[in-house]
Amino acid sequence: MPATTGVDPRRLLPSVDEALQRPELRPLVEAHGRPAVLRALRHVLDALRQAAPAEPGRALEGLADAVGLRLAEAEQPSLVRVLNATGVAVHTNLGRAPLSARAAERVAVVAAGYSNLEYDLERGERGAREAHVEARLQALLGVEAALVVNNCAAAVLLAVNTLAEGRDVLVSRGELVEIGGSFRMPDVVRKAGGRLVEVGTTNRTRLADFEAALSPQAGLILRVHPSNFRVVGFTEEPRLEDLAALARSAGIALAFDQGSGLVAPPPGTLQDEPTVADALRGGAELVTFSGDKLLGGPQAGVVAGRRERIAPMLKNPLYRALRPDKLSLAALDATLVEHQLGRAHERLPLLRMLAATPEELRARAEAFARTLRQAAPALAATLVASESRVGGGAAPDLGLATVAIALDAGARGPDDLARALRMGAPPVVARVAEGRVLLDLRTIQPDEEAALAAAVVAAAG
């Protein structure tokens, strides 16, 4: 029906209530219910009014299809599994460490029903949620006590607030890091209620600088592992043991934000990275670290160390706001089991990825490239030497030799092919370098290779 002369065509579109009475929408109402169809219909009509169609009657001919598409889109989850072909193992934007099969199973079991989250089954009374992982952390790290919050920044926040609220927190200038998303260590300290005291210089800080910065208002010495950068050249920093002795003499705590959660380096990698045990042996009374970095588990922040320092944290009202849920605890418990039994390097996907040798990766890449050359010859899949990265604020200067599969995108260009991969099902995130799309199988688990190949072939088409 042509638009009436002089009348805004948008005024000819029906109201939501009028449109809902159209016969073609009845099957959708019966299948999805009136409220869901009403929401979808309102969205579709709003889009039509913004488009201002010249012939509203013709635009309404596809109303049922448009509403049905909107309903289908509404049912799709926003958070989906992604294939990480970037070679960055601890990829913060892609969820950091993938869980082990055992950890994923435990999450599913606990999520599907009730649990003993805060219930002591033996005594038949209220229990403590931290008990589910504290014993394992004590055994694994040899510490007196431990607690878990929802991430490492929360662990630092809780420690500073409990031990140094309204007091000085001494930090070397070379350790005032900014982590992903523009979160800065000085901001965390201030938000925790501590007064930040910058010690030394960016590249050189001595024990004497900390001694000079001590005052009766001092509450904490905080060492921060610079996990996402390195200062090289003319540098100096005091030994952790000396800082520990200084803190003891001043009657204040020494905390070490170790960050990565490295318990034991995988074979051949990360040998120079400080482990949690190194920090504890060095005299730190508290060590904070992440669960979803090199520990290979879920998002969590762990505080481990002396009981007299941790006990007040459990009574801090902030702890209740920052504590983890049952799913995180279930996954962390299953992850700690693998470390405790010495199976972490075989059972945890992240540690397997980091331990993979260039020879192993070349063999996998050759087989994968042959598959692609047969299924999508236009991509001209070839092998190139490349570097994987640990990522996620861990070992910033460590490159891991790898062999990547290079794809020739032809006239469409590599950015277009990379976008097609991201928009596929499942989505694939790859790297673009030197005019080609690179797939690094280090961060693709073997049981994901078939899905990756199918996604690449679909994107090529």
Secondary structure in CASP SS format (residue, H / E / C, confidence):
PFRMAT SS
TARGET T0000
AUTHOR 0000-0000-0000
METHOD secondary structure of the structure
MODEL  1
M C 1.00
P C 1.00
A C 1.00
T C 1.00
T C 1.00
G C 1.00
V C 1.00
D C 1.00
P H 1.00
R H 1.00
R H 1.00
L H 1.00
L C 1.00
P C 1.00
S C 1.00
V H 1.00
D H 1.00
E H 1.00
A H 1.00
L H 1.00
Q C 1.00
R C 1.00
P H 1.00
E H 1.00
L H 1.00
R H 1.00
P H 1.00
L H 1.00
V H 1.00
E H 1.00
A H 1.00
H H 1.00
G C 1.00
R H 1.00
P H 1.00
A H 1.00
V H 1.00
L H 1.00
R H 1.00
A H 1.00
L H 1.00
R H 1.00
H H 1.00
V H 1.00
L H 1.00
D H 1.00
A H 1.00
L H 1.00
R H 1.00
Q H 1.00
A H 1.00
A C 1.00
P C 1.00
A C 1.00
E C 1.00
P H 1.00
G H 1.00
R H 1.00
A H 1.00
L H 1.00
E H 1.00
G H 1.00
L H 1.00
A H 1.00
D H 1.00
A H 1.00
V H 1.00
G H 1.00
L H 1.00
R H 1.00
L H 1.00
A H 1.00
E H 1.00
A H 1.00
E H 1.00
Q C 1.00
P C 1.00
S C 1.00
L C 1.00
V C 1.00
R C 1.00
V C 1.00
L E 1.00
N E 1.00
A C 1.00
T C 1.00
G C 1.00
V E 1.00
A C 1.00
V C 1.00
H C 1.00
T H 1.00
N H 1.00
L H 1.00
G C 1.00
R C 1.00
A C 1.00
P C 1.00
L C 1.00
S C 1.00
A H 1.00
R H 1.00
A H 1.00
A H 1.00
E H 1.00
R H 1.00
V H 1.00
A H 1.00
V H 1.00
V H 1.00
A H 1.00
A C 1.00
G C 1.00
Y C 1.00
S C 1.00
N C 1.00
L C 1.00
E C 1.00
Y E 1.00
D E 1.00
L C 1.00
E C 1.00
R C 1.00
G C 1.00
E E 1.00
R E 1.00
G C 1.00
A C 1.00
R C 1.00
E C 1.00
A H 1.00
H H 1.00
V H 1.00
E H 1.00
A H 1.00
R H 1.00
L H 1.00
Q H 1.00
A H 1.00
L H 1.00
L H 1.00
G C 1.00
V C 1.00
E C 1.00
A E 1.00
A E 1.00
L E 1.00
V E 1.00
V E 1.00
N C 1.00
N C 1.00
C H 1.00
A H 1.00
A H 1.00
A H 1.00
V H 1.00
L H 1.00
L H 1.00
A H 1.00
V H 1.00
N H 1.00
T H 1.00
L H 1.00
A H 1.00
E C 1.00
G C 1.00
R C 1.00
D E 1.00
V E 1.00
L E 1.00
V E 1.00
S E 1.00
R H 1.00
G H 1.00
E H 1.00
L C 1.00
V C 1.00
E E 1.00
I E 1.00
G H 1.00
G H 1.00
S H 1.00
F E 1.00
R E 1.00
M H 1.00
P H 1.00
D H 1.00
V H 1.00
V H 1.00
R H 1.00
K H 1.00
A C 1.00
G C 1.00
G C 1.00
R E 1.00
L E 1.00
V E 1.00
E E 1.00
V E 1.00
G C 1.00
T C 1.00
T C 1.00
N C 1.00
R E 1.00
T C 1.00
R C 1.00
L H 1.00
A H 1.00
D H 1.00
F H 1.00
E H 1.00
A H 1.00
A H 1.00
L C 1.00
S C 1.00
P C 1.00
Q C 1.00
A E 1.00
G E 1.00
L E 1.00
I E 1.00
L E 1.00
R E 1.00
V E 1.00
H C 1.00
P C 1.00
S C 1.00
N C 1.00
F C 1.00
R C 1.00
V C 1.00
V C 1.00
G C 1.00
F C 1.00
T C 1.00
E E 1.00
E C 1.00
P C 1.00
R C 1.00
L H 1.00
E H 1.00
D H 1.00
L H 1.00
A H 1.00
A H 1.00
L H 1.00
A H 1.00
R H 1.00
S H 1.00
A H 1.00
G C 1.00
I C 1.00
A E 1.00
L E 1.00
A E 1.00
F E 1.00
D E 1.00
Q E 1.00
G E 1.00
S C 1.00
G C 1.00
L C 1.00
V C 1.00
A C 1.00
P C 1.00
P C 1.00
P C 1.00
G C 1.00
T C 1.00
L C 1.00
Q C 1.00
D C 1.00
E C 1.00
P C 1.00
T C 1.00
V H 1.00
A H 1.00
D H 1.00
A H 1.00
L H 1.00
R H 1.00
G C 1.00
G C 1.00
A C 1.00
E C 1.00
L E 1.00
V E 1.00
T E 1.00
F E 1.00
S E 1.00
G C 1.00
D C 1.00
K C 1.00
L C 1.00
L C 1.00
G C 1.00
G C 1.00
P C 1.00
Q C 1.00
A C 1.00
G E 1.00
V E 1.00
V E 1.00
A E 1.00
G E 1.00
R C 1.00
R H 1.00
E H 1.00
R H 1.00
I H 1.00
A H 1.00
P H 1.00
M H 1.00
L H 1.00
K H 1.00
N C 1.00
P H 1.00
L H 1.00
Y H 1.00
R H 1.00
A H 1.00
L H 1.00
R C 1.00
P C 1.00
D C 1.00
K H 1.00
L H 1.00
S H 1.00
L H 1.00
A H 1.00
A H 1.00
L H 1.00
D H 1.00
A H 1.00
T H 1.00
L H 1.00
V H 1.00
E H 1.00
H H 1.00
Q H 1.00
L C 1.00
G C 1.00
R C 1.00
A H 1.00
H H 1.00
E H 1.00
R H 1.00
L C 1.00
P H 1.00
L H 1.00
L H 1.00
R H 1.00
M H 1.00
L H 1.00
A H 1.00
A C 1.00
T C 1.00
P H 1.00
E H 1.00
E H 1.00
L H 1.00
R H 1.00
A H 1.00
R H 1.00
A H 1.00
E H 1.00
A H 1.00
F H 1.00
A H 1.00
R H 1.00
T H 1.00
L H 1.00
R H 1.00
Q H 1.00
A H 1.00
A C 1.00
P H 1.00
A H 1.00
L H 1.00
A C 1.00
A C 1.00
T E 1.00
L E 1.00
V E 1.00
A E 1.00
S E 1.00
E E 1.00
S E 1.00
R E 1.00
V C 1.00
G C 1.00
G C 1.00
G C 1.00
A C 1.00
A C 1.00
P C 1.00
D C 1.00
L C 1.00
G E 1.00
L E 1.00
A E 1.00
T E 1.00
V E 1.00
A E 1.00
I E 1.00
A E 1.00
L E 1.00
D C 1.00
A C 1.00
G H 1.00
A H 1.00
R H 1.00
G C 1.00
P H 1.00
D H 1.00
D H 1.00
L H 1.00
A H 1.00
R H 1.00
A H 1.00
L H 1.00
R H 1.00
M C 1.00
G C 1.00
A C 1.00
P C 1.00
P C 1.00
V E 1.00
V E 1.00
A C 1.00
R E 1.00
V E 1.00
A E 1.00
E C 1.00
G C 1.00
R E 1.00
V E 1.00
L E 1.00
L E 1.00
D E 1.00
L H 1.00
R H 1.00
T H 1.00
I C 1.00
Q C 1.00
P H 1.00
D H 1.00
E H 1.00
E H 1.00
A H 1.00
A H 1.00
L H 1.00
A H 1.00
A H 1.00
A H 1.00
V H 1.00
V H 1.00
A H 1.00
A H 1.00
A H 1.00
G C 1.00
END
